[in-house]
């Protein structure tokens, strides 16, 4: 939990304050920006839970899936620049 919080603080400082994204954004843009990821996240979680309940997979499989998701997100955060993720692309 503390690791996730720390990561979010680093991302906030790096991508929001340091890159100046806060100057180019509007409240409306920020309100709707996460919904694409939220939908994908919920569909993935429900599909994984359905798959795990249908198999005899141990609960450790859930932990492995969560760790894999965290590693992928960390890698993407390190590789993709804040400018590439901004709405105007600059």
N, C-alpha and C positions, 0 to 999 in steps of 0.2 A: 504494500500500500504506500509506504513512504517512497519507494522507488518510482512509482507511477506519479506521485505528487511532485517529486523532484524533477522528473522528466518534463512534466507539464510546465513547471516554472522555467526551466531552461528553454523550452520551446516558446513560451510567452516572451521571454526577454529577447531571444534571438530573432524570432519571426515577427513579433508584433512591435516591440519598441525599437530594437536596433535597426531593423530594415525600413522603418518608417511606414509600415503598412497601415498604422492607425491614422495616418494623414490622408490616405487614398481611399479609405473605406467609409461606408455609411452604415448606420444602425440596421437598415433594411437588408443590406447585403450580408451583414454578420448574423442576422437573425435566421436567414434561410440557408447559409453556407453549409452547416453540418448535416442537413437532412438527408442528403444523398448517402453519406457514410452511415448515418443512423439506420436507414432502411436496410442497407447491405449488412450491417452488423446484426440487426435483429433477425433477418432471414437466415444468416449463417448460424447464429446461435440456436435458433429453432430447428434448423435442419440437422445440426450436429447433435442436439439433444434427442431428436427423433431417431437418428441413426444409432446413437449410443444406447438408447432404451431398447432398440430392436435387436441389439447384439448383446453378447455377454461381456462386453468390454468393461474393464475395471474403471473405477473412478479416476485412477491415475491418468487415463486417456484424456480426461477433461483437462487436467493440469498440463499435460503435454500440448494439447491444442491451444491453451491460453498462453503458454510460454512461446510457442511457435508464432502466434499472432503478435506478441510483444517484440520478438526478434525482428519480424518482418517490418513492423511499424518503426522500430528504431533504425533499421537499415534504410528505409525509405526517407525518414526524417534526415538522416545524415547525407543521403545522396541527392535528394531533390532540393533545389535552392528555394528560399522563400519567394523570390520573384517569379519562379515558374508556377507557383501555386496561387499567386495573387489573381484576382478576378480580371484585371486588365492585362496580365501577363508581363507587367513591368514593375 
